[in-house]
């Protein structure tokens, strides 16, 4: 599984994340030209190699109207509301999927700002986050993630820093209030560096893209990117991005029950499946006092583990759940149709590891068989050997 790991041991900011991702692309110079062709009004990207504590990486600069910091009047009054940002994103020259990611990042920011200030998201004025250089960071990350197309994104625990930071609203604690809201549910720590290590933009990007927050998983790395920050510390001020292959890790959650009706067990299984479980099944077991019982097994993605645990406790009578973490190997799946003399049949194709498997959809075959007086095998032969448009 193509996996992207983000090492945020020195925090996270939009420009640092963008620079790290830029280094992962096959041709960073060409990709930089594509960033400059996104069409963000008044914005120009440039990159330079920078050394921090003996480590060389990329520092990504964003200039707006020729000024890297941006004009004060523009920073606080240009494109400050959600509708203005939405209009800018709509006009960008990048894939629609990347535009949607950029919109969702700003929706997260708007929601956090609204919670902090007691307003609705539509009434929020982004101040620093509404400047064109901030929009440029969000657009760059969204574009680069779309370009790299990782199947799995894992992020380390996030270093926030500590102390106070000066914002448009005044002097605020670190992490800034909106950053703290965005990092709810994310493992964070202050560390020993005073200052803002994780910005609201960085927090929103991580919240949007990272499916897991944990230390680096087992993976075979083939590319490494270092995105450098502007400040110097005793530690290298960079975000590292590592791209490679990893197995898919899943959690197996099991419990035994002997005091539930079959209807209740069935309802619990359907609820877990609808909530995103990869698989749910039961096995007959013998329990204490010679009672027949059921072992309920749930397979889920690691990031869904807590949700599944809560649902199991809610919808079963168990008082304990066993957990096993394991890796799994899966075939890549795609859907299509096969034409038969009696109409199309949906077909699922699975392939990988040197095998290809095709499985016609049972409901389609059964409907054709009933209408035409055929057996399932008759229909299956045509579905497996017909014109495959999968």
DRENKOL-642919 format. One record per residue (C-alpha): residue in three letters; x, y, z. Coordinates in pm, whole numbers. Each point is the difference from the previous one (the first is absolute). Example, Ala and Ser with C-alpha at 12.3 -4.5 7.8 and 13.67 -1.06 7.14 Angstrom:
+------+--------+--------+--------+
| type |      x |      y |      z |
+------+--------+--------+--------+
|  ALA |   1230 |   -450 |    780 |
|  SER |    137 |    344 |    -66 |
+------+--------+--------+--------+
This chain:
+------+--------+--------+--------+
| type |      x |      y |      z |
+------+--------+--------+--------+
|  UNK |      0 |      0 |      0 |
|  UNK |    143 |    337 |   -104 |
|  UNK |     57 |    176 |    333 |
|  UNK |     94 |    356 |     89 |
|  UNK |    140 |     60 |    348 |
|  UNK |     24 |    357 |    132 |
|  UNK |    250 |     58 |    280 |
|  UNK |   -130 |    303 |    190 |
|  UNK |    247 |    -11 |    286 |
|  UNK |     72 |    367 |    -66 |
|  UNK |   -365 |     91 |    -48 |
|  UNK |   -179 |     69 |   -324 |
|  UNK |    -54 |    306 |   -217 |
|  UNK |   -144 |     28 |   -349 |
|  UNK |    323 |    109 |   -167 |
|  UNK |    207 |   -272 |    170 |
|  UNK |   -248 |   -273 |    -97 |
|  UNK |    -14 |    130 |   -358 |
|  UNK |    379 |      6 |    -29 |
|  UNK |     33 |   -356 |    134 |
|  UNK |   -262 |   -129 |   -244 |
|  UNK |    163 |    191 |   -287 |
|  UNK |    324 |   -189 |     60 |
|  UNK |   -186 |   -330 |    -35 |
|  UNK |   -110 |     72 |   -358 |
|  UNK |    193 |   -151 |   -290 |
|  UNK |    100 |    342 |   -139 |
|  UNK |    -23 |    274 |    267 |
|  UNK |     96 |    277 |   -245 |
|  UNK |   -276 |    -96 |   -240 |
|  UNK |   -247 |    -35 |    288 |
|  UNK |     97 |    346 |    127 |
|  UNK |    -86 |    140 |   -344 |
|  UNK |   -338 |   -175 |     26 |
|  UNK |    -60 |    161 |    340 |
|  UNK |     68 |    339 |   -157 |
|  UNK |   -256 |    -84 |   -268 |
|  UNK |   -278 |    -61 |    254 |
|  UNK |   -118 |    355 |    -51 |
|  UNK |     -6 |    137 |    355 |
|  UNK |    -36 |    378 |    -42 |
|  UNK |    326 |    186 |     65 |
|  UNK |    181 |   -310 |    132 |
|  UNK |    334 |   -143 |   -109 |
|  UNK |    172 |   -309 |    143 |
|  UNK |    378 |    -39 |     16 |
|  UNK |    219 |   -264 |    163 |
|  UNK |    353 |     -3 |    132 |
|  UNK |    223 |   -261 |    159 |
|  UNK |     61 |     76 |    369 |
|  UNK |    209 |   -170 |    268 |
|  UNK |   -118 |    -50 |    357 |
|  UNK |    230 |   -177 |    249 |
|  UNK |    189 |   -162 |   -287 |
|  UNK |   -317 |   -121 |   -174 |
|  UNK |    -78 |    138 |   -346 |
|  UNK |   -360 |     53 |   -104 |
|  UNK |   -229 |    236 |   -189 |
|  UNK |   -131 |    333 |    122 |
|  UNK |   -312 |     98 |   -193 |
|  UNK |    -56 |    375 |    -35 |
|  UNK |   -333 |    157 |    -90 |
|  UNK |     -4 |    361 |   -114 |
|  UNK |   -317 |    204 |    -39 |
|  UNK |     27 |    310 |   -219 |
|  UNK |    377 |    -33 |     26 |
|  UNK |      5 |     -3 |    383 |
|  UNK |     69 |   -328 |    179 |
|  UNK |   -171 |    115 |    318 |
|  UNK |   -286 |    173 |   -184 |
|  UNK |   -119 |    359 |     44 |
|  UNK |   -164 |     65 |    335 |
|  UNK |   -316 |    140 |   -151 |
|  UNK |    -27 |   -294 |   -236 |
|  UNK |     72 |   -255 |    274 |
|  UNK |   -292 |    115 |    211 |
|  UNK |   -260 |    104 |   -255 |
|  UNK |     51 |   -197 |   -323 |
|  UNK |   -213 |   -310 |    -52 |
|  UNK |    -77 |    -42 |    369 |
|  UNK |   -339 |   -174 |      5 |
|  UNK |    -87 |   -362 |    -92 |
|  UNK |   -187 |    104 |   -315 |
|  UNK |    305 |    196 |   -121 |
|  UNK |    231 |   -294 |     59 |
|  UNK |   -245 |   -232 |   -174 |
|  UNK |      2 |    225 |   -307 |
|  UNK |    381 |     -8 |    -15 |
|  UNK |      9 |   -380 |     31 |
|  UNK |   -270 |    -39 |   -270 |
|  UNK |    224 |    185 |   -245 |
|  UNK |    316 |   -203 |     58 |
|  UNK |    155 |   -201 |   -280 |
|  UNK |     19 |   -336 |    178 |
|  UNK |   -201 |   -325 |     16 |
|  UNK |   -345 |     19 |    152 |
|  UNK |    100 |   -252 |    267 |
|  UNK |    278 |    234 |    113 |
|  UNK |   -244 |    294 |      2 |
|  UNK |   -235 |   -200 |    222 |
|  UNK |    285 |    -73 |    240 |
|  UNK |     85 |    371 |     14 |
|  UNK |   -365 |     85 |     67 |
|  UNK |    -19 |   -257 |    278 |
|  UNK |    318 |    134 |    163 |
|  UNK |   -151 |    348 |     12 |
|  UNK |   -329 |   -143 |    124 |
|  UNK |    191 |   -157 |    291 |
|  UNK |    170 |    332 |     73 |
|  UNK |   -330 |    189 |    -20 |
|  UNK |   -162 |   -249 |    236 |
|  UNK |    283 |     33 |    250 |
|  UNK |     -1 |    380 |    -16 |
|  UNK |   -378 |      4 |     41 |
|  UNK |     24 |   -219 |    310 |
|  UNK |    267 |    223 |    152 |
|  UNK |   -181 |    328 |    -68 |
|  UNK |   -357 |   -119 |     56 |
|  UNK |   -110 |     71 |   -358 |
|  UNK |   -122 |   -197 |   -298 |
|  UNK |    256 |   -105 |   -264 |
|  UNK |   -160 |    234 |   -256 |
|  UNK |     66 |    300 |    228 |
|  UNK |    369 |    -76 |     50 |
|  UNK |    268 |    241 |   -129 |
|  UNK |    321 |   -193 |    -51 |
|  UNK |    248 |    286 |     62 |
|  UNK |    348 |   -155 |    -50 |
|  UNK |   -154 |   -322 |   -132 |
|  UNK |   -184 |    190 |   -271 |
|  UNK |    314 |    144 |   -155 |
|  UNK |    115 |   -118 |   -338 |
|  UNK |    317 |   -157 |    142 |
|  UNK |   -216 |   -213 |    233 |
|  UNK |   -225 |    -98 |   -291 |
|  UNK |    316 |    -87 |   -193 |
|  UNK |    112 |   -240 |    275 |
|  UNK |   -337 |   -177 |      7 |
|  UNK |    -17 |    -20 |   -379 |
|  UNK |    357 |   -131 |    -27 |
|  UNK |    -52 |   -278 |    255 |
|  UNK |   -330 |   -104 |   -162 |
|  UNK |    157 |     -2 |   -348 |
|  UNK |    306 |   -198 |    113 |
|  UNK |   -198 |   -261 |    194 |
|  UNK |   -215 |    -51 |   -310 |
|  UNK |    314 |    -34 |   -212 |
|  UNK |    171 |   -250 |    234 |
|  UNK |   -326 |   -195 |     52 |
|  UNK |     94 |   -194 |    315 |
|  UNK |   -246 |   -271 |    105 |
|  UNK |     80 |     48 |    368 |
|  UNK |    118 |    309 |    190 |
|  UNK |    145 |    -38 |    348 |
|  UNK |    111 |    290 |    220 |
|  UNK |    217 |     -3 |    310 |
|  UNK |   -114 |    159 |    327 |
|  UNK |     10 |    376 |    -59 |
|  UNK |    229 |    240 |    187 |
|  UNK |   -182 |    323 |     78 |
|  UNK |    257 |    208 |    188 |
|  UNK |   -101 |    211 |    299 |
|  UNK |    -22 |    362 |    115 |
|  UNK |   -181 |    285 |   -172 |
|  UNK |    -50 |    109 |   -361 |
|  UNK |   -106 |    336 |   -147 |
|  UNK |   -306 |    -23 |   -225 |
|  UNK |   -248 |    241 |   -156 |
|  UNK |   -217 |    -29 |    312 |
|  UNK |    289 |     69 |    239 |
|  UNK |    241 |   -215 |    197 |
|  UNK |   -127 |   -357 |     37 |
|  UNK |    126 |   -322 |    161 |
|  UNK |    181 |   -272 |   -196 |
|  UNK |   -147 |   -202 |   -155 |
|  UNK |   -221 |    280 |   -130 |
|  UNK |   -370 |    -56 |     84 |
|  UNK |   -101 |   -100 |   -354 |
|  UNK |    301 |   -232 |    -25 |
|  UNK |    -97 |   -165 |    327 |
|  UNK |   -353 |    -61 |   -129 |
|  UNK |    132 |   -146 |   -326 |
|  UNK |    230 |   -234 |    191 |
|  UNK |   -281 |   -155 |    206 |
|  UNK |     43 |   -376 |     -8 |
|  UNK |    359 |     27 |   -128 |
|  UNK |    296 |   -105 |    220 |
|  UNK |    197 |    320 |     74 |
|  UNK |    273 |    118 |    233 |
|  UNK |    158 |    337 |     78 |
|  UNK |    368 |    -96 |    -15 |
|  UNK |    269 |    231 |    136 |
|  UNK |      4 |    276 |   -263 |
|  UNK |   -183 |    321 |     79 |
|  UNK |   -211 |    131 |   -286 |
|  UNK |   -265 |   -110 |   -248 |
|  UNK |    117 |   -326 |   -157 |
|  UNK |   -335 |   -102 |   -152 |
|  UNK |   -207 |    261 |   -184 |
|  UNK |   -376 |    -14 |    -64 |
|  UNK |     67 |    -69 |   -368 |
|  UNK |    236 |   -285 |     87 |
|  UNK |   -249 |   -147 |    248 |
|  UNK |   -286 |     16 |   -252 |
|  UNK |    209 |   -167 |   -270 |
|  UNK |     93 |   -285 |    233 |
|  UNK |   -360 |    -40 |    119 |
|  UNK |   -121 |    -18 |   -362 |
|  UNK |    253 |   -246 |   -138 |
|  UNK |    144 |   -215 |    279 |
|  UNK |   -201 |   -317 |     53 |
|  UNK |    219 |   -109 |    291 |
|  UNK |    205 |    179 |    265 |
|  UNK |    273 |   -228 |    129 |
|  UNK |    371 |    -59 |    -19 |
|  UNK |    144 |   -107 |   -333 |
|  UNK |   -149 |   -330 |   -117 |
|  UNK |    207 |   -279 |   -148 |
|  UNK |     60 |    103 |   -360 |
|  UNK |    250 |    -18 |   -282 |
|  UNK |     97 |    360 |    -76 |
|  UNK |    100 |    106 |   -349 |
|  UNK |    -25 |    381 |     21 |
|  UNK |     69 |    252 |    277 |
|  UNK |    -90 |    370 |     -1 |
|  UNK |    108 |    266 |    248 |
|  UNK |   -198 |    323 |     23 |
|  UNK |    190 |    269 |    186 |
|  UNK |   -141 |    268 |    228 |
|  UNK |    125 |    356 |     21 |
|  UNK |    124 |     -4 |    360 |
|  UNK |    317 |   -161 |    137 |
|  UNK |      9 |   -218 |    312 |
|  UNK |    237 |   -247 |    160 |
|  UNK |   -202 |   -265 |   -185 |
|  UNK |    -48 |    -10 |   -376 |
|  UNK |   -314 |    204 |    -66 |
|  UNK |   -162 |   -214 |   -267 |
|  UNK |   -293 |   -221 |    -87 |
|  UNK |    110 |   -331 |   -149 |
|  UNK |   -218 |   -189 |   -244 |
|  UNK |     79 |   -362 |    -78 |
|  UNK |   -167 |   -181 |   -288 |
|  UNK |     11 |   -374 |    -50 |
|  UNK |   -182 |   -331 |     27 |
|  UNK |   -158 |   -152 |    309 |
|  UNK |   -237 |   -280 |     83 |
|  UNK |   -353 |     82 |    101 |
|  UNK |    -57 |    -33 |    373 |
|  UNK |   -338 |    -98 |    139 |
|  UNK |   -139 |    -65 |    344 |
|  UNK |   -188 |   -318 |     85 |
|  UNK |   -244 |     52 |    287 |
|  UNK |   -161 |   -308 |    155 |
|  UNK |   -245 |    -62 |    282 |
|  UNK |   -203 |   -295 |    131 |
|  UNK |   -369 |     23 |     93 |
|  UNK |   -251 |   -260 |    116 |
|  UNK |   -299 |    213 |     96 |
|  UNK |   -105 |    170 |   -324 |
|  UNK |   -281 |    -97 |   -233 |
|  UNK |     84 |    -79 |   -366 |
|  UNK |   -186 |    316 |   -103 |
|  UNK |    217 |    212 |    230 |
|  UNK |    320 |   -158 |   -129 |
|  UNK |   -112 |     60 |   -359 |
|  UNK |    -86 |    362 |     75 |
|  UNK |    340 |     58 |    161 |
|  UNK |    175 |   -149 |   -304 |
|  UNK |   -193 |    217 |   -245 |
|  UNK |     69 |    310 |    209 |
|  UNK |    374 |    -70 |      4 |
|  UNK |      8 |    -63 |   -376 |
|  UNK |   -186 |    323 |    -71 |
|  UNK |    244 |    190 |    223 |
|  UNK |    295 |   -103 |   -216 |
|  UNK |    118 |   -338 |    130 |
|  UNK |    199 |   -189 |   -264 |
|  UNK |   -162 |   -329 |    101 |
|  UNK |   -227 |   -129 |    276 |
|  UNK |    -68 |   -366 |     68 |
|  UNK |    -93 |   -236 |    282 |
|  UNK |    107 |   -347 |    107 |
|  UNK |   -169 |   -248 |    229 |
|  UNK |    188 |    -53 |    328 |
|  UNK |    -56 |   -189 |    321 |
|  UNK |      4 |    219 |    310 |
|  UNK |     -7 |    -43 |    376 |
|  UNK |   -269 |   -213 |    160 |
|  UNK |    -17 |   -190 |   -332 |
|  UNK |   -192 |    282 |   -167 |
|  UNK |     13 |     33 |   -379 |
|  UNK |    113 |    349 |    -97 |
|  UNK |    123 |    218 |   -281 |
|  UNK |    344 |    144 |    -64 |
|  UNK |    -46 |    327 |   -187 |
|  UNK |    300 |    107 |   -211 |
|  UNK |     40 |    345 |   -155 |
|  UNK |    276 |    102 |   -241 |
|  UNK |     55 |    374 |    -35 |
|  UNK |    259 |    255 |   -102 |
|  UNK |    228 |    109 |    281 |
|  UNK |   -141 |    352 |     -3 |
|  UNK |   -355 |   -137 |     47 |
|  UNK |     90 |   -214 |    299 |
|  UNK |   -136 |    230 |    274 |
|  UNK |   -327 |     51 |   -187 |
|  UNK |    -48 |   -375 |    -41 |
|  UNK |     79 |    -68 |    367 |
|  UNK |   -270 |    247 |    104 |
|  UNK |   -253 |   -157 |   -238 |
|  UNK |     76 |   -353 |    121 |
|  UNK |    -54 |    100 |    362 |
|  UNK |   -316 |    189 |    -93 |
|  UNK |   -165 |   -271 |   -209 |
|  UNK |    112 |   -319 |    174 |
|  UNK |    -10 |   -126 |    358 |
|  UNK |    375 |    -66 |     20 |
|  UNK |    206 |    146 |    285 |
|  UNK |    337 |    -49 |   -173 |
|  UNK |    154 |     18 |   -347 |
|  UNK |    321 |   -166 |   -120 |
|  UNK |    216 |    183 |   -253 |
|  UNK |    258 |   -126 |   -247 |
|  UNK |    188 |    231 |   -236 |
|  UNK |    108 |   -166 |   -324 |
|  UNK |    103 |     83 |   -353 |
|  UNK |   -197 |   -121 |   -300 |
|  UNK |     61 |    -41 |   -370 |
|  UNK |   -286 |     82 |   -235 |
|  UNK |    -58 |    -14 |   -372 |
|  UNK |    -81 |    324 |   -179 |
|  UNK |   -366 |     12 |    -97 |
|  UNK |   -193 |    170 |   -278 |
|  UNK |   -356 |    -21 |   -127 |
|  UNK |   -132 |    -19 |   -354 |
|  UNK |   -260 |   -174 |   -214 |
|  UNK |    -11 |   -304 |   -227 |
|  UNK |   -247 |    -17 |   -288 |
|  UNK |   -213 |   -316 |    -34 |
|  UNK |   -273 |    -86 |   -256 |
|  UNK |   -255 |     88 |    271 |
|  UNK |    148 |    327 |    123 |
|  UNK |    295 |    136 |    197 |
|  UNK |    134 |   -162 |    316 |
|  UNK |    211 |    190 |    251 |
|  UNK |    340 |   -162 |     52 |
|  UNK |    253 |     51 |    280 |
|  UNK |    362 |    -58 |   -101 |
|  UNK |    276 |    -58 |    256 |
|  UNK |    365 |    -22 |    -96 |
|  UNK |    351 |      6 |    139 |
|  UNK |    276 |   -232 |    116 |
|  UNK |    -16 |   -179 |   -336 |
|  UNK |   -372 |    -83 |      3 |
|  UNK |   -316 |    140 |   -159 |
|  UNK |   -348 |    -90 |    122 |
|  UNK |   -334 |    101 |   -149 |
|  UNK |   -328 |    -36 |    187 |
|  UNK |   -334 |     81 |   -167 |
|  UNK |   -258 |    163 |    226 |
|  UNK |   -239 |   -264 |    135 |
|  UNK |   -311 |    224 |      0 |
|  UNK |     48 |     86 |   -370 |
|  UNK |     49 |   -366 |    -96 |
|  UNK |   -298 |   -113 |    208 |
|  UNK |   -229 |    259 |   -162 |
|  UNK |    104 |   -105 |   -351 |
|  UNK |    -33 |   -370 |     86 |
|  UNK |   -353 |     49 |    141 |
|  UNK |   -121 |    204 |   -296 |
|  UNK |    141 |   -233 |   -266 |
|  UNK |    -39 |   -345 |    154 |
|  UNK |    374 |    -50 |     27 |
|  UNK |    231 |   -138 |    267 |
|  UNK |    253 |    216 |    182 |
|  UNK |    279 |   -199 |   -168 |
|  UNK |   -138 |     90 |   -346 |
|  UNK |     11 |    370 |     81 |
|  UNK |    333 |    -25 |    179 |
|  UNK |    169 |   -152 |   -307 |
|  UNK |    -96 |    300 |   -212 |
|  UNK |     84 |    248 |    273 |
|  UNK |    348 |   -146 |     39 |
|  UNK |     69 |    -33 |   -371 |
|  UNK |   -197 |    292 |   -144 |
|  UNK |    108 |    348 |    -96 |
|  UNK |    166 |    131 |    318 |
|  UNK |    -17 |    372 |     44 |
|  UNK |    146 |     -7 |    354 |
+------+--------+--------+--------+
